[in-house]
């Protein structure tokens, strides 16, 4: 029974340690996420500065996995080159080593102070940044508390014959010890937590110096797997980055495992405390990898490109932007218009998917929406670059006006994608999370608004392609209809609220927010008619009636 209690204590302390890590990571990202991403993207002018960025970012979020995910997202969007991204990862490995040193100090007195400050800061802060800082401080306090609990839980282990027997035999099978530590780090999604556990075992005299080195190597190997799995769907560049980092750590892990028998006695004479030896080995492991691989990141990047080739062009790749047509403005504008029409088709797909998400509460639909929105951003960016290159050529007044119309419509479609992704998709997720259901009348009104929006999208596509004056007038007239649809639905919704209908009370905010977002979507669609009507002189400067004084 005592061994079972020890195991429960260890598992509970380990869970608390991981939860503290999660609080620090989410707190820092919520407080400084945008600034952190901007700083990482702008501070990678050379390999050395990229390494420093990786160290500081990992110390801030206490997780090399979080740094890897952020860096991979930049690499996938070409904001950071593959070489600089890999330099950031080498720095992140050192950052997590330094974090292990800081957390291994005897700071048990600091834990209650940090927990108190974190809770007070979180509760008293009114803004997301303040709450994020409070969450991070609370997480650090919980981590220190978890380490103290793990130290207390491992005290009976040093006298356990069974544990000593297992570890003694594990020390004679370094490959199994390596895989054991790698598995722990993978399951915990943190090499930091496993290294700290090895430090405690070393301080208790449970593991030998040689075994401590192997376990540290396994922790570093297993800690590189979660980043690879986390960014697998981010794109080829992200996969290359994570796979190269995994290969580098695997090389170091197997090398350290092979040399553990030789290095163990030598390092033990320098650091008699096996816990300190494990910490030093953790730092040395990352430092040696940095020194060895930083100069050869260029060849490594080229090798990764050969081993992980670019995927076939999919939906996000432009289809009609012909480079050879740039010499002929009329052909180039036609190609850009066709690509922009395809962008409108992708927006239609997003609208239909968001309506399905509101009806069915299927979480997979939201992931589909995020993927389509990324595709829209990519195609929109390609259209902008294509038109900017066309602008260098000699354009007459009509071609210049058409290029402006294409750019304006593409921008509006990209804005619609953002509205759906950050607005309607979030509302669908909130509905699913809270298990809410619209009233039958309310859902029918929302579906009717969606259907009319899809019809207006079809008209907008036709107006953009044909520049037909009558269609443009018809599209502009839809603005009053959209305003009426929103107003009537909001009024009927308020009537149901006055009737105290339960489902209406629960979904009131969602209903009105959906109406607002659909109105914004329609405003962007209808705007395609204004340049055509303006050329005809069919637009007034203002909708206001003249006052009696004027």
N, C-alpha and C positions, 0 to 999 in steps of 0.2 A: 504493500500500500504506500510506503514511503517513497519508493521509486516512481510510482504513478504520480504522486504529488509533486515530486521534483520535475517530472516531465511536464505536468500541467503548468507549473511555475515558469519553466523555460519557454513553453509555447506561448503563454500569456505575455511574458516579458518581450519575447520576440515579436509578437503581434503589436504590442504597444510601441516597440521601436520602429516597426514599419509604418505604423499609423503616424508617428511623429515625423518620420521622413516625408510622408505624404502631405502632412499639414504644412511643413516648411516649403515643399515644392509648390503646392497649389497656392499657398499664401503669397510667396514671392512672385509667382507668375500673375496672380490676380492684381497684386499691388503695382508691379513694375513690368508686367508682361510686354506691353507695347514698347516701353523704353528699353527693356532688355533686348527685345528682338531688333530694335533700331540700332542699339549700341553694338550688338554682335555683327549686324550687317555692315556697319560703317567702320568698324575697327579692325578690319582684316586686310590691311594694305600689304603686309608681308608675313612670312611664316612665323617670325618671332612674336609679332603683335597678335597673330591669330592664336598662338599658344597661350599668351597671357589672357586673352579673351576667354579661352576655354577654362583656364584655371579659375578666374574670377567668377565666371558664370556658374561654374559647378559649386564653388564655395557659397554662392548666393542661394542656390536652390537645393544644395546638399544632395544632388543626384546627377551622376554623369548620364543616366538614361534620359532625364529631362533635357539636358544640354544636347544630347545626340538627336532627340526628336526635333528640337528647335532648329538645330544646324541642318538636319536633313531636309526640313521643310524649306529652308533657304536654298539649299543645293537643288532641290526639285524645281524651284522657281527661278533658277539662274541668278539669284541674288548674291550667292557666294560660289566661287569656283570650287570644283571638286578638290583641288590641291589645298586651298585654304580651309575648306571644311574639314579635311582630314587632319590638318595642323591643329584646328580647334579641338578635335577629338583627342589628340595626343595630350593637349593641355588639360582637357577634362579628366583624363585618367590621373594626372598629377593632382588635380583639384580634389578628387575624391579621396586620394591618399592623405592629403593635408587635412581634410575634414575628419578622417579617422584619427589622426593624431590629436586634433582639438577635442574630439569627443571622448578620447581615452583618458584625458586628464582627470584628476580627482576633483570633480566639480559638483559633488552631490549636494553641497549647500546652495548651489545656484539653481537647482531644479525647482524648488518651491517658489523662489523669487520670480523665475521666468514664467512659470505657470500662472502666478497671480497677475503679473504685468500683462501677459498675453490675454487672459480672460477680461481684464479691465479694459485694455485697449480695444479688443474686439467689441465689447458691449457698448463702450462709450463713443466709438467712432461712428460717424454718420455716412462716411463715404467708403467706396469699395477699396481704395488704396489703404486707408486706415485699418479697415477690417482685415485686409490681406496681411498687413504688418503684424497685427495682433495674432492672426492665425499662425504666422511663421514663428513668432516668439513662443506661443503656446506649444507648437510642435517641437521646438528645440528643448523646452522644458520637459516635455514628455519623453523625448529621446534620452535625456540625462537620467530621468527617473527610471526608464526601462533598463538602462545600462546598470544602474545600481541594483535593480531587481534581478537582473541576470547574474550579477556578481554574487548576490546572496543565494540564488538558486543553484549555482555551480559549486558552492562550498561542499555539499554532501557528495558531489561527484568524485572529488579527489580521493575519497576513501572507498569508492565503489569498485569491487573486484571485477565486476562484469564490464564496466566502462573501460577500466584499465586494460582488461584482456582484449576488448574489441579494438581499442586504439593501438594497442601494442601490435596486434596482427595487421591493422591497417597501415601502420608504419612500415611493415615489411612488404606491402603491396602498393607502391607509390602510384601506379596507374589508377587503381581503384580509389585511392585517397583523392587523387586529382578529380576523377569523375564525381566522387561523393561531394566534394566542396563545390564543384561546378553546378551540380544539381541543386544544392542548397541555394546558391546565388541566383540560379534561374528561377526557382520557385519563389524566392523572396523578392525577385526583381531588383536586387541590390547587392553589389559586391561589398559595399560598405558595412552592411549588417553582418555578413559572414566574417569579414576580417575582424570586426570588433569581437565577435564570438570567439574566434581563434585566439585573439589577444587575451581574453578572459581564461581560456583553457591553458594558454601558455603561462599566465601568471599563477595559475593554480598548479602548475607542474604536471598537467595531465598529458600534454603532448611534448614530444621531443623536438629539438630544433629542426631536424631534418623533416619531420612530419609537418611542423608549422610552416616551413617553406613550401611544401607541396600543397597544403591547404590554402595558403595565400595565392599560389599560382592558380589553383582551381577556382577560387573566388573571382579572380580577375577574368578567367576564361568564361565562367558562367555569367558574369555581369555584362558581357558583350552580346549575349544572345537576345535579351529582351529588347534592346534598341533595334536590332535587325528585324525582329518580328513586328515591332511597333511602327516602323517606317516602310514595311514591305509594300504597302499599297500607295506610297507617296510618289512613286515613279522610279525610273531607271537610275537617275543620279543619286537619289536617296538610298536605293539598294546598294549601289556601288560603294557609297560612303560607309554604310553599316557593315557590309561584307568585308571591306578592306580593314576596318577597325577590328572585326572579329578575327580575321586572319592574322593580323599583327599580334593581338593578344594571345591567340592560340600558339603562335610561334614562340612568344615569350614564356607561356605557361609550360609548354613541353620542354623548352630549354632549361627553365628553372627546375622542373621536376627531374630532368636528367642530371643536373649538377647539384641537387640538394644534398646528396651524400658527401660531396666534396666541400660545398660551401657551409653546410650546417656546423661542423666543428669549428671552422675558422670564424664564422660570425658569432658563434656561442662564446668564444674567447673575448670578442669585442663587447658583446651584449650578453652577459650571463643570464639576465631575465629573458625568458623565452617570449613573453608578451611584448617586450620592447623590441626584441629581435623580429617578431612578426610584423610590427609596425614599420620598422626600418626596411624590412624586405618589401613591404607593400610600396613604400615610397621609392625604393631602389628599383623595383620592377618597372614602374611607370617611367622613372627617369632614364633608365637604360634604353627602354623602347623609344623614348623621345630622341635620345642622342643617336641611336642607330638608324631610325627610320625617317627623321625629319629631313636629312639631306637627300634622301632618295624618294621623296614623295612624288616627284614628277614621273619617274619610271613606273612607280606603283600605280599611279593614276592611269597611265597608258595601258598597263597590264590589265587593270580592272575594266577598262573600256573594251578590251579584246575578249575578256572572259564573260562580261555581262554586256552584250551589245545592245544598242538602242532597239526598243520594241517597234514593231510595225506601227506606222502612223494610224491613229484611231480617230475618234470623233473630234478630239480637240485640235487635230491638225487642220490647217486651212486647205480647202479643196480647189478653190477657184482663183486664188491670188497668183496669177501667172507672172513670173519675173520677166519673161520676154515681152510681156504686154506693156511694161512701163515706158517703153520708147514711144508708144502710141497712146496718148491720153484717153481717147475715146474707148479703146479696148480695155485699158486699165481701170477706168471708172466703171465700165460694165462688169468687170471681174469683181471689183470691190462691192458693187451693188449686189451681185449674186451671193457673195460671201455674207453680206449683211442680212440678206433674206434668210440664209441658212441660220444665222444667229437668231432671227425671229422665230424660226421653227424650233430651235432649242428652248427659247423662252416659252413657247406653247407647251412643250414637253414638261417644263418646270411647273407651269400653271396647272396642267392636268394632274401631275404627280402631287402637287400640294393640296389639290382638292381631294384626291384619294386619301392623302394622309389625314385630312380633317374628318373624313368619313369613317376610316377604318382604324386609325390609331396604330398603324403598322410602323414600327421603328425602322424597318428596312427601307421604307420610302424616303425617310429623312436622309439616310445615307445616299440614296440615289440622287436626291436634290442637291446635296453638297457636291457630288461628282459632276453633275450637269453644270452647276454654278462655276466650278473650276474650269470646265471646258469653255463656258461662255467667256470667262476672264481671258483665257488663252486666245481664243479666236478674236475677241475684241482688241487685244493687244496687237495681234498680227495685222488686223485691219488698220489700226492707227499707224503702225510702222510702214505699211504699204503705201498709205495715202501720204505720209510725210515724205517718203522717197519720191512719190509722184510730184509733189509740190515743188521739187527742185527743177522740174522741166517747165518749159514755156506753156502756160495754160491761158486760154482766152477767158473772157469774163464768164461765159456760160459754163465752161468746164470747171472753173474755180468755184462757182456757186454750187454746182452739182457735187463736187468733192466735199464742200462744207455740209451739204444736206446729208450725204452718206455718213460723214463723221458724226453729225448731230444725232442721227437715228441710231447709229451703233452705240453711242454713249448712252442714249435713253434706254436701249435694250439691255445694256450692261447694268444700268441702275435698276431696272426692273428685276434682273436676276438677283441683285443685292437685296432688294425689298423682299423677294420671295424667300431667299435663304435666311436672312437675319430677322425677317418679320413673320411671314406666314408659316414658314417651317418651324420657327421657335414656338409660335402659338399652337401648332399641331402637337409639338413635343410636350408642351405644358398641359394640353388637354389629355394626352395619353398618360403622362406621369400622374396626374391627379385623378385619372379615371372619370373624367367628366363626359357628359352627353348633352348635346344641344336639344332643345325642344324640336318637335317635328316641324313646326312653323318656322322656327329660327333657322334650322338646317336647310329648309326649302328656300328661304330667302337668300342664304349664302350661296347655295348652288345656282340659283337664278342669276345672282350677281356674277358668279364665275362664268356661267354660260354666256352672258352678255359680254363679259370681258374678252372671252375667246372670239366672239363674233367681231368685236371691235379690233382685235389683233389682226384678223383676216382682212378687214377693211384697210387697216393701217399698212399692211404688207402690200396690198394692191395699190394704194395711193403712192407709196414709196416707189414702187416699180414703174407705174404708168404715169404718175404726176397728172392724173385726170382731175380737172377742176371740179366737176360735179361730185366725184367721189370725195374730194377734199372737203367740199361743203358738207356732204353727208357725214363725214367723220367729225368735223368741227361741231356739228349739231349734236353729236352724241354726248358732248360735255354736259349739256343741260340734263340729258337723260340719266347720265351717271350720277349727277348731283341729286336728281329726284329719287333714283333708286336708293342711294345712301340715306337720304332724309326719311323716306317712307319706311325703310327697314328699321331705322333707329327709332322712329315714332312707335311702330308696332312692337318693337322690343320693349320700349318703356311702358306700353300698355300691359304687356305680360308681366313686367316687373311690379306694376301696381296691383296686379292680380295675385301677387306673391307666389308665382309658380316656381317650384323648387329648382327645376333644371335651368330656368331662366336666371334665377338668382345666382346659381353657381357659375354660369358661363357668361355673365353680363359683360365683364371686361374683355373676354375673348371675342365675343360677338362684335362689339363696337370697334375693337382693334382690327379685326378682319375687314370690316367695312372701310375703315380708314386706309388700310394698306391697298385694298383693291381700287379705291378711288385714286390713290397715288399712281398705281400701275396704269390706270386708264389715262391719267393726265400725261404720262410719258408717251403713251401710244398716240394720243390725239394730237400731240405737238408736231407730228410729222406733217400735218396738213397746213400748219401756219406759214412756212416759207412759200408754198405754192399759192396760198390765198394772198399773201403779202405781195407777191409779184403781180397778181391780178389787181391789186388795190382794193381787195374785198375786206380788209381788216380795218377796224376802227382803232384809234389810239387808246381809248378807254371805254369801259362799259358804263361809266358813271353818266347820269343825265346832267345836263347843265343846270346849275342852281339858278334861282330867280334873280340873284344879285348880278350874275354874269350875263 
